[in-house]
Amino acid sequence: MPTGFLTHPLCKAHEMGNWHPECPARLSAIQDQLIASGLAPFLEQIDAPQASLSAIVRAHDPEYVDHLRNRVPERGYFPLDPDTSMNPSSWKAALHAAGAVVEATDRVIGGALANAFCAVRPPGHHARPGTAMGFCLLNNVAIGALHALEVHGLERVAIVDFDVHHGNGTEEIFAGDERVLMASFFQHPFYPYSGTENPAKNMVNVPLPAGTNGEKVRAVVEEIWMPRLEQFEPQMILVSAGFDAHREDDLGQMSLVEADYAYMTARLLELAARHCGGRLVSSLEGGYNLSALARSVVAHLRVLARL
């Protein structure tokens, strides 16, 4: 079975100003590097559909969804928080971003894909049930996880988040939900200044200082993440794949390199093979140095595609 690569042209139409690091060029850089690396022909390229409102409101308050839909500007930008705004294409882009994870979940569970990566924006892991935050409108991975649980009837889903920032929105959605185990590391103290105060038992949060390198992160994976994930025996794994812990990324101060992302991906694939028939869906979160982002995504995808 192939590895899926899901995206949509409207994910490039969302933008928040020429100054903003979460920019359309992120997806262009990934797609260019896929071609340059020779990896593109080995992936099943899929146009992401829009997520349904019924899928979205499993993770988000209906009032918040209505707020987003009703604030789409005819031109210019509508601010949602100091770092996050919408342009005329943002709502549709968010629907396709969430829809990519839902579609990938359907295809992986259904056996049409071995696993999948969703090259989408806006990202999602800061989006709270009722609030946009940190460049994120809808929590794409949370929407996909709830789709797996409530539509496909899975009983245990693991979420792994290796973005440099804590996935506070995902944690808020799933804290105390015994169907989900969320494992993450994140730079601390750092935006959004969360994840360290009395996390729920189903949250495996590992705050790390600025400057943390791949050797330390690999120890976290082996000594903290993997024992909890093995014990949980997930029936599916969803990955919030942020690449802003890379040493070349100025939005964080950690020191990972491409080989570290390949290592984490390989360990998660091994876990998926043992417990859930290889079922894994990954979705883009952060990563703002265009070259480092593109190289890291290719390293991630090479392992997913077993190339």
Helices and strands as residue ranges (DSSP letters): E 3-7, H 10-13, H 25-37, G 40-42, E 43-47, H 53-56, H 62-70, E 78-81, E 84-86, H 90-110, E 115-118, H 140-150, E 157-161, H 168-174, E 180-187, E 203-208, H 214-220, I 221-225, H 226-232, E 236-241, H 258-275, E 280-284, H 290-304
